[in-house]
Amino acid sequence: MRQYYVLTSNSDFLDVFTFIRNHNLEFSAHLNRTRFWVPDGPTLTEFLLRFAHTTSQVEDTDQI
């Protein structure tokens, strides 16, 4: 699973959050951002096609 975040101030925030809810993705809401996890497979492909330009992937700092 890959972890992403979207800033609350982002103009696409509501669209991304609707995607999260419609796909029952695990998420963690914060004041400034929402972090969420997208599983590999068709859901990830759809997510990236729709929102890769407006969200950011959280880097795994344990691997560095």
PyMOL Python script that loads the backbone (N, CA, C, O; Angstrom):
from pymol import cmd

cmd.read_pdbstr("""\
ATOM      1  N   MET A   1       0.835  -1.173   0.000  1.00  0.00           N
ATOM      2  CA  MET A   1       0.000   0.000   0.000  1.00  0.00           C
ATOM      3  C   MET A   1       0.883   1.241   0.000  1.00  0.00           C
ATOM      4  O   MET A   1       1.944   1.274   0.624  1.00  0.00           O
ATOM      5  N   ARG A   2       0.430   2.233  -0.697  1.00  0.00           N
ATOM      6  CA  ARG A   2       1.178   3.490  -0.754  1.00  0.00           C
ATOM      7  C   ARG A   2       0.421   4.571   0.013  1.00  0.00           C
ATOM      8  O   ARG A   2      -0.809   4.619   0.001  1.00  0.00           O
ATOM      9  N   GLN A   3       1.173   5.423   0.672  1.00  0.00           N
ATOM     10  CA  GLN A   3       0.572   6.491   1.468  1.00  0.00           C
ATOM     11  C   GLN A   3       0.702   7.820   0.724  1.00  0.00           C
ATOM     12  O   GLN A   3       1.759   8.151   0.186  1.00  0.00           O
ATOM     13  N   TYR A   4      -0.393   8.566   0.708  1.00  0.00           N
ATOM     14  CA  TYR A   4      -0.444   9.866   0.062  1.00  0.00           C
ATOM     15  C   TYR A   4      -1.047  10.874   1.016  1.00  0.00           C
ATOM     16  O   TYR A   4      -1.581  10.510   2.064  1.00  0.00           O
ATOM     17  N   TYR A   5      -0.958  12.148   0.650  1.00  0.00           N
ATOM     18  CA  TYR A   5      -1.668  13.175   1.396  1.00  0.00           C
ATOM     19  C   TYR A   5      -2.181  14.234   0.433  1.00  0.00           C
ATOM     20  O   TYR A   5      -1.648  14.431  -0.659  1.00  0.00           O
ATOM     21  N   VAL A   6      -3.228  14.904   0.875  1.00  0.00           N
ATOM     22  CA  VAL A   6      -3.776  16.036   0.142  1.00  0.00           C
ATOM     23  C   VAL A   6      -3.977  17.158   1.145  1.00  0.00           C
ATOM     24  O   VAL A   6      -4.490  16.931   2.241  1.00  0.00           O
ATOM     25  N   LEU A   7      -3.579  18.357   0.778  1.00  0.00           N
ATOM     26  CA  LEU A   7      -3.740  19.508   1.653  1.00  0.00           C
ATOM     27  C   LEU A   7      -5.200  19.966   1.645  1.00  0.00           C
ATOM     28  O   LEU A   7      -5.870  19.930   0.614  1.00  0.00           O
ATOM     29  N   THR A   8      -5.665  20.387   2.786  1.00  0.00           N
ATOM     30  CA  THR A   8      -7.041  20.862   2.921  1.00  0.00           C
ATOM     31  C   THR A   8      -7.289  22.071   2.021  1.00  0.00           C
ATOM     32  O   THR A   8      -8.400  22.250   1.521  1.00  0.00           O
ATOM     33  N   SER A   9      -6.284  22.888   1.811  1.00  0.00           N
ATOM     34  CA  SER A   9      -6.428  24.091   0.981  1.00  0.00           C
ATOM     35  C   SER A   9      -6.416  23.798  -0.519  1.00  0.00           C
ATOM     36  O   SER A   9      -6.667  24.695  -1.324  1.00  0.00           O
ATOM     37  N   ASN A  10      -6.131  22.564  -0.900  1.00  0.00           N
ATOM     38  CA  ASN A  10      -6.070  22.178  -2.307  1.00  0.00           C
ATOM     39  C   ASN A  10      -7.457  22.284  -2.940  1.00  0.00           C
ATOM     40  O   ASN A  10      -8.445  21.849  -2.348  1.00  0.00           O
ATOM     41  N   SER A  11      -7.531  22.854  -4.126  1.00  0.00           N
ATOM     42  CA  SER A  11      -8.827  23.025  -4.796  1.00  0.00           C
ATOM     43  C   SER A  11      -9.497  21.692  -5.142  1.00  0.00           C
ATOM     44  O   SER A  11     -10.713  21.652  -5.333  1.00  0.00           O
ATOM     45  N   ASP A  12      -8.736  20.614  -5.225  1.00  0.00           N
ATOM     46  CA  ASP A  12      -9.286  19.286  -5.522  1.00  0.00           C
ATOM     47  C   ASP A  12      -9.542  18.462  -4.263  1.00  0.00           C
ATOM     48  O   ASP A  12      -9.853  17.274  -4.355  1.00  0.00           O
ATOM     49  N   PHE A  13      -9.416  19.079  -3.092  1.00  0.00           N
ATOM     50  CA  PHE A  13      -9.553  18.338  -1.839  1.00  0.00           C
ATOM     51  C   PHE A  13     -10.859  17.550  -1.764  1.00  0.00           C
ATOM     52  O   PHE A  13     -10.842  16.365  -1.429  1.00  0.00           O
ATOM     53  N   LEU A  14     -11.974  18.178  -2.067  1.00  0.00           N
ATOM     54  CA  LEU A  14     -13.265  17.483  -1.947  1.00  0.00           C
ATOM     55  C   LEU A  14     -13.373  16.307  -2.914  1.00  0.00           C
ATOM     56  O   LEU A  14     -13.947  15.276  -2.563  1.00  0.00           O
ATOM     57  N   ASP A  15     -12.837  16.443  -4.114  1.00  0.00           N
ATOM     58  CA  ASP A  15     -12.852  15.333  -5.072  1.00  0.00           C
ATOM     59  C   ASP A  15     -12.000  14.168  -4.572  1.00  0.00           C
ATOM     60  O   ASP A  15     -12.401  13.009  -4.672  1.00  0.00           O
ATOM     61  N   VAL A  16     -10.824  14.485  -4.035  1.00  0.00           N
ATOM     62  CA  VAL A  16      -9.951  13.440  -3.501  1.00  0.00           C
ATOM     63  C   VAL A  16     -10.614  12.761  -2.301  1.00  0.00           C
ATOM     64  O   VAL A  16     -10.587  11.536  -2.186  1.00  0.00           O
ATOM     65  N   PHE A  17     -11.206  13.554  -1.411  1.00  0.00           N
ATOM     66  CA  PHE A  17     -11.841  12.979  -0.237  1.00  0.00           C
ATOM     67  C   PHE A  17     -13.046  12.117  -0.622  1.00  0.00           C
ATOM     68  O   PHE A  17     -13.295  11.088   0.006  1.00  0.00           O
ATOM     69  N   THR A  18     -13.779  12.522  -1.629  1.00  0.00           N
ATOM     70  CA  THR A  18     -14.893  11.703  -2.125  1.00  0.00           C
ATOM     71  C   THR A  18     -14.366  10.368  -2.652  1.00  0.00           C
ATOM     72  O   THR A  18     -14.973   9.323  -2.416  1.00  0.00           O
ATOM     73  N   PHE A  19     -13.247  10.400  -3.359  1.00  0.00           N
ATOM     74  CA  PHE A  19     -12.620   9.164  -3.849  1.00  0.00           C
ATOM     75  C   PHE A  19     -12.245   8.269  -2.668  1.00  0.00           C
ATOM     76  O   PHE A  19     -12.498   7.064  -2.693  1.00  0.00           O
ATOM     77  N   ILE A  20     -11.647   8.854  -1.645  1.00  0.00           N
ATOM     78  CA  ILE A  20     -11.248   8.100  -0.449  1.00  0.00           C
ATOM     79  C   ILE A  20     -12.462   7.405   0.163  1.00  0.00           C
ATOM     80  O   ILE A  20     -12.417   6.212   0.461  1.00  0.00           O
ATOM     81  N   ARG A  21     -13.528   8.147   0.345  1.00  0.00           N
ATOM     82  CA  ARG A  21     -14.749   7.593   0.959  1.00  0.00           C
ATOM     83  C   ARG A  21     -15.405   6.542   0.061  1.00  0.00           C
ATOM     84  O   ARG A  21     -15.824   5.492   0.547  1.00  0.00           O
ATOM     85  N   ASN A  22     -15.497   6.814  -1.238  1.00  0.00           N
ATOM     86  CA  ASN A  22     -16.143   5.871  -2.167  1.00  0.00           C
ATOM     87  C   ASN A  22     -15.401   4.549  -2.284  1.00  0.00           C
ATOM     88  O   ASN A  22     -16.007   3.520  -2.583  1.00  0.00           O
ATOM     89  N   HIS A  23     -14.081   4.570  -2.047  1.00  0.00           N
ATOM     90  CA  HIS A  23     -13.277   3.353  -2.142  1.00  0.00           C
ATOM     91  C   HIS A  23     -12.939   2.779  -0.760  1.00  0.00           C
ATOM     92  O   HIS A  23     -12.137   1.852  -0.645  1.00  0.00           O
ATOM     93  N   ASN A  24     -13.557   3.338   0.280  1.00  0.00           N
ATOM     94  CA  ASN A  24     -13.350   2.858   1.658  1.00  0.00           C
ATOM     95  C   ASN A  24     -11.874   2.761   2.025  1.00  0.00           C
ATOM     96  O   ASN A  24     -11.436   1.781   2.628  1.00  0.00           O
ATOM     97  N   LEU A  25     -11.117   3.783   1.656  1.00  0.00           N
ATOM     98  CA  LEU A  25      -9.694   3.792   1.958  1.00  0.00           C
ATOM     99  C   LEU A  25      -9.474   4.244   3.396  1.00  0.00           C
ATOM    100  O   LEU A  25     -10.218   5.064   3.933  1.00  0.00           O
ATOM    101  N   GLU A  26      -8.439   3.689   3.999  1.00  0.00           N
ATOM    102  CA  GLU A  26      -8.045   4.122   5.339  1.00  0.00           C
ATOM    103  C   GLU A  26      -7.483   5.532   5.224  1.00  0.00           C
ATOM    104  O   GLU A  26      -6.720   5.820   4.302  1.00  0.00           O
ATOM    105  N   PHE A  27      -7.852   6.414   6.151  1.00  0.00           N
ATOM    106  CA  PHE A  27      -7.345   7.776   6.120  1.00  0.00           C
ATOM    107  C   PHE A  27      -7.183   8.312   7.532  1.00  0.00           C
ATOM    108  O   PHE A  27      -7.747   7.788   8.493  1.00  0.00           O
ATOM    109  N   SER A  28      -6.399   9.369   7.622  1.00  0.00           N
ATOM    110  CA  SER A  28      -6.167  10.058   8.881  1.00  0.00           C
ATOM    111  C   SER A  28      -6.295  11.553   8.601  1.00  0.00           C
ATOM    112  O   SER A  28      -5.450  12.145   7.929  1.00  0.00           O
ATOM    113  N   ALA A  29      -7.366  12.156   9.127  1.00  0.00           N
ATOM    114  CA  ALA A  29      -7.626  13.580   8.879  1.00  0.00           C
ATOM    115  C   ALA A  29      -6.903  14.434   9.904  1.00  0.00           C
ATOM    116  O   ALA A  29      -6.926  14.146  11.100  1.00  0.00           O
ATOM    117  N   HIS A  30      -6.263  15.485   9.421  1.00  0.00           N
ATOM    118  CA  HIS A  30      -5.574  16.463  10.252  1.00  0.00           C
ATOM    119  C   HIS A  30      -6.090  17.847   9.871  1.00  0.00           C
ATOM    120  O   HIS A  30      -6.828  17.983   8.895  1.00  0.00           O
ATOM    121  N   LEU A  31      -5.720  18.844  10.606  1.00  0.00           N
ATOM    122  CA  LEU A  31      -6.196  20.201  10.341  1.00  0.00           C
ATOM    123  C   LEU A  31      -5.780  20.687   8.954  1.00  0.00           C
ATOM    124  O   LEU A  31      -6.589  21.274   8.236  1.00  0.00           O
ATOM    125  N   ASN A  32      -4.541  20.450   8.579  1.00  0.00           N
ATOM    126  CA  ASN A  32      -3.997  20.989   7.338  1.00  0.00           C
ATOM    127  C   ASN A  32      -3.990  19.997   6.177  1.00  0.00           C
ATOM    128  O   ASN A  32      -3.867  20.400   5.021  1.00  0.00           O
ATOM    129  N   ARG A  33      -4.122  18.710   6.474  1.00  0.00           N
ATOM    130  CA  ARG A  33      -4.007  17.712   5.419  1.00  0.00           C
ATOM    131  C   ARG A  33      -4.753  16.442   5.816  1.00  0.00           C
ATOM    132  O   ARG A  33      -5.110  16.248   6.978  1.00  0.00           O
ATOM    133  N   THR A  34      -4.976  15.592   4.832  1.00  0.00           N
ATOM    134  CA  THR A  34      -5.515  14.258   5.073  1.00  0.00           C
ATOM    135  C   THR A  34      -4.542  13.259   4.466  1.00  0.00           C
ATOM    136  O   THR A  34      -4.225  13.320   3.278  1.00  0.00           O
ATOM    137  N   ARG A  35      -4.070  12.334   5.305  1.00  0.00           N
ATOM    138  CA  ARG A  35      -3.228  11.245   4.820  1.00  0.00           C
ATOM    139  C   ARG A  35      -4.122  10.054   4.544  1.00  0.00           C
ATOM    140  O   ARG A  35      -5.123   9.849   5.230  1.00  0.00           O
ATOM    141  N   PHE A  36      -3.761   9.265   3.533  1.00  0.00           N
ATOM    142  CA  PHE A  36      -4.565   8.089   3.200  1.00  0.00           C
ATOM    143  C   PHE A  36      -3.701   7.053   2.495  1.00  0.00           C
ATOM    144  O   PHE A  36      -2.636   7.365   1.961  1.00  0.00           O
ATOM    145  N   TRP A  37      -4.177   5.829   2.505  1.00  0.00           N
ATOM    146  CA  TRP A  37      -3.439   4.711   1.963  1.00  0.00           C
ATOM    147  C   TRP A  37      -4.205   4.112   0.797  1.00  0.00           C
ATOM    148  O   TRP A  37      -5.402   3.843   0.904  1.00  0.00           O
ATOM    149  N   VAL A  38      -3.505   3.902  -0.330  1.00  0.00           N
ATOM    150  CA  VAL A  38      -4.116   3.369  -1.538  1.00  0.00           C
ATOM    151  C   VAL A  38      -3.461   2.022  -1.848  1.00  0.00           C
ATOM    152  O   VAL A  38      -2.239   1.942  -1.979  1.00  0.00           O
ATOM    153  N   PRO A  39      -4.280   0.951  -1.966  1.00  0.00           N
ATOM    154  CA  PRO A  39      -3.709  -0.362  -2.265  1.00  0.00           C
ATOM    155  C   PRO A  39      -3.263  -0.447  -3.728  1.00  0.00           C
ATOM    156  O   PRO A  39      -3.809   0.237  -4.594  1.00  0.00           O
ATOM    157  N   ASP A  40      -2.279  -1.283  -3.985  1.00  0.00           N
ATOM    158  CA  ASP A  40      -1.841  -1.534  -5.359  1.00  0.00           C
ATOM    159  C   ASP A  40      -2.981  -2.179  -6.135  1.00  0.00           C
ATOM    160  O   ASP A  40      -3.854  -2.822  -5.551  1.00  0.00           O
ATOM    161  N   GLY A  41      -2.971  -2.005  -7.448  1.00  0.00           N
ATOM    162  CA  GLY A  41      -3.987  -2.617  -8.289  1.00  0.00           C
ATOM    163  C   GLY A  41      -4.839  -1.566  -8.986  1.00  0.00           C
ATOM    164  O   GLY A  41      -4.403  -0.430  -9.174  1.00  0.00           O
ATOM    165  N   PRO A  42      -6.048  -1.944  -9.366  1.00  0.00           N
ATOM    166  CA  PRO A  42      -6.921  -1.040 -10.120  1.00  0.00           C
ATOM    167  C   PRO A  42      -7.256   0.261  -9.383  1.00  0.00           C
ATOM    168  O   PRO A  42      -7.400   1.310 -10.011  1.00  0.00           O
ATOM    169  N   THR A  43      -7.379   0.195  -8.058  1.00  0.00           N
ATOM    170  CA  THR A  43      -7.687   1.410  -7.298  1.00  0.00           C
ATOM    171  C   THR A  43      -6.538   2.404  -7.394  1.00  0.00           C
ATOM    172  O   THR A  43      -6.765   3.601  -7.572  1.00  0.00           O
ATOM    173  N   LEU A  44      -5.309   1.917  -7.277  1.00  0.00           N
ATOM    174  CA  LEU A  44      -4.146   2.797  -7.396  1.00  0.00           C
ATOM    175  C   LEU A  44      -4.064   3.397  -8.796  1.00  0.00           C
ATOM    176  O   LEU A  44      -3.789   4.587  -8.951  1.00  0.00           O
ATOM    177  N   THR A  45      -4.300   2.581  -9.803  1.00  0.00           N
ATOM    178  CA  THR A  45      -4.263   3.080 -11.182  1.00  0.00           C
ATOM    179  C   THR A  45      -5.280   4.189 -11.393  1.00  0.00           C
ATOM    180  O   THR A  45      -4.954   5.236 -11.954  1.00  0.00           O
ATOM    181  N   GLU A  46      -6.519   3.965 -10.942  1.00  0.00           N
ATOM    182  CA  GLU A  46      -7.550   4.990 -11.077  1.00  0.00           C
ATOM    183  C   GLU A  46      -7.171   6.251 -10.307  1.00  0.00           C
ATOM    184  O   GLU A  46      -7.324   7.367 -10.804  1.00  0.00           O
ATOM    185  N   PHE A  47      -6.674   6.059  -9.087  1.00  0.00           N
ATOM    186  CA  PHE A  47      -6.273   7.205  -8.266  1.00  0.00           C
ATOM    187  C   PHE A  47      -5.197   8.026  -8.961  1.00  0.00           C
ATOM    188  O   PHE A  47      -5.313   9.248  -9.054  1.00  0.00           O
ATOM    189  N   LEU A  48      -4.155   7.370  -9.449  1.00  0.00           N
ATOM    190  CA  LEU A  48      -3.048   8.091 -10.083  1.00  0.00           C
ATOM    191  C   LEU A  48      -3.492   8.810 -11.355  1.00  0.00           C
ATOM    192  O   LEU A  48      -3.052   9.928 -11.621  1.00  0.00           O
ATOM    193  N   LEU A  49      -4.356   8.177 -12.137  1.00  0.00           N
ATOM    194  CA  LEU A  49      -4.851   8.829 -13.352  1.00  0.00           C
ATOM    195  C   LEU A  49      -5.653  10.085 -13.031  1.00  0.00           C
ATOM    196  O   LEU A  49      -5.613  11.065 -13.775  1.00  0.00           O
ATOM    197  N   ARG A  50      -6.371  10.047 -11.930  1.00  0.00           N
ATOM    198  CA  ARG A  50      -7.234  11.182 -11.578  1.00  0.00           C
ATOM    199  C   ARG A  50      -6.543  12.244 -10.733  1.00  0.00           C
ATOM    200  O   ARG A  50      -6.832  13.432 -10.882  1.00  0.00           O
ATOM    201  N   PHE A  51      -5.622  11.830  -9.835  1.00  0.00           N
ATOM    202  CA  PHE A  51      -5.141  12.766  -8.821  1.00  0.00           C
ATOM    203  C   PHE A  51      -3.624  12.856  -8.653  1.00  0.00           C
ATOM    204  O   PHE A  51      -3.164  13.504  -7.713  1.00  0.00           O
ATOM    205  N   ALA A  52      -2.851  12.250  -9.502  1.00  0.00           N
ATOM    206  CA  ALA A  52      -1.392  12.302  -9.348  1.00  0.00           C
ATOM    207  C   ALA A  52      -0.868  13.734  -9.394  1.00  0.00           C
ATOM    208  O   ALA A  52       0.150  14.040  -8.773  1.00  0.00           O
ATOM    209  N   HIS A  53      -1.549  14.603 -10.116  1.00  0.00           N
ATOM    210  CA  HIS A  53      -1.109  15.997 -10.269  1.00  0.00           C
ATOM    211  C   HIS A  53      -1.437  16.856  -9.050  1.00  0.00           C
ATOM    212  O   HIS A  53      -0.929  17.971  -8.931  1.00  0.00           O
ATOM    213  N   THR A  54      -2.275  16.359  -8.146  1.00  0.00           N
ATOM    214  CA  THR A  54      -2.771  17.204  -7.061  1.00  0.00           C
ATOM    215  C   THR A  54      -2.493  16.660  -5.662  1.00  0.00           C
ATOM    216  O   THR A  54      -2.807  17.317  -4.670  1.00  0.00           O
ATOM    217  N   THR A  55      -1.906  15.466  -5.574  1.00  0.00           N
ATOM    218  CA  THR A  55      -1.574  14.868  -4.280  1.00  0.00           C
ATOM    219  C   THR A  55      -0.089  14.540  -4.238  1.00  0.00           C
ATOM    220  O   THR A  55       0.596  14.575  -5.260  1.00  0.00           O
ATOM    221  N   SER A  56       0.397  14.224  -3.050  1.00  0.00           N
ATOM    222  CA  SER A  56       1.806  13.879  -2.887  1.00  0.00           C
ATOM    223  C   SER A  56       1.936  12.550  -2.167  1.00  0.00           C
ATOM    224  O   SER A  56       1.178  12.253  -1.243  1.00  0.00           O
ATOM    225  N   GLN A  57       2.899  11.757  -2.596  1.00  0.00           N
ATOM    226  CA  GLN A  57       3.155  10.488  -1.927  1.00  0.00           C
ATOM    227  C   GLN A  57       4.050  10.747  -0.723  1.00  0.00           C
ATOM    228  O   GLN A  57       4.981  11.549  -0.787  1.00  0.00           O
ATOM    229  N   VAL A  58       3.760  10.065   0.364  1.00  0.00           N
ATOM    230  CA  VAL A  58       4.577  10.152   1.579  1.00  0.00           C
ATOM    231  C   VAL A  58       5.730   9.170   1.404  1.00  0.00           C
ATOM    232  O   VAL A  58       5.523   7.970   1.225  1.00  0.00           O
ATOM    233  N   GLU A  59       6.939   9.698   1.460  1.00  0.00           N
ATOM    234  CA  GLU A  59       8.127   8.858   1.318  1.00  0.00           C
ATOM    235  C   GLU A  59       8.367   8.045   2.560  1.00  0.00           C
ATOM    236  O   GLU A  59       8.169   8.537   3.670  1.00  0.00           O
ATOM    237  N   ASP A  60       8.788   6.820   2.398  1.00  0.00           N
ATOM    238  CA  ASP A  60       9.106   5.942   3.534  1.00  0.00           C
ATOM    239  C   ASP A  60      10.509   6.252   4.005  1.00  0.00           C
ATOM    240  O   ASP A  60      11.480   5.802   3.396  1.00  0.00           O
ATOM    241  N   THR A  61      10.632   7.011   5.073  1.00  0.00           N
ATOM    242  CA  THR A  61      11.945   7.436   5.564  1.00  0.00           C
ATOM    243  C   THR A  61      12.739   6.289   6.183  1.00  0.00           C
ATOM    244  O   THR A  61      13.949   6.414   6.369  1.00  0.00           O
ATOM    245  N   ASP A  62      12.078   5.166   6.508  1.00  0.00           N
ATOM    246  CA  ASP A  62      12.799   4.012   7.054  1.00  0.00           C
ATOM    247  C   ASP A  62      13.680   3.360   5.998  1.00  0.00           C
ATOM    248  O   ASP A  62      14.633   2.660   6.339  1.00  0.00           O
ATOM    249  N   GLN A  63      13.377   3.577   4.728  1.00  0.00           N
ATOM    250  CA  GLN A  63      14.122   2.966   3.643  1.00  0.00           C
ATOM    251  C   GLN A  63      15.335   3.785   3.220  1.00  0.00           C
ATOM    252  O   GLN A  63      16.149   3.315   2.425  1.00  0.00           O
ATOM    253  N   ILE A  64      15.468   4.995   3.738  1.00  0.00           N
ATOM    254  CA  ILE A  64      16.571   5.883   3.314  1.00  0.00           C
ATOM    255  C   ILE A  64      17.813   5.589   4.152  1.00  0.00           C
ATOM    256  O   ILE A  64      18.852   6.222   3.959  1.00  0.00           O
TER     257      ILE A  64
END
""", "prot")
cmd.dss("prot")
cmd.show_as("cartoon", "prot")
cmd.util.cbc("prot")
cmd.orient("prot")
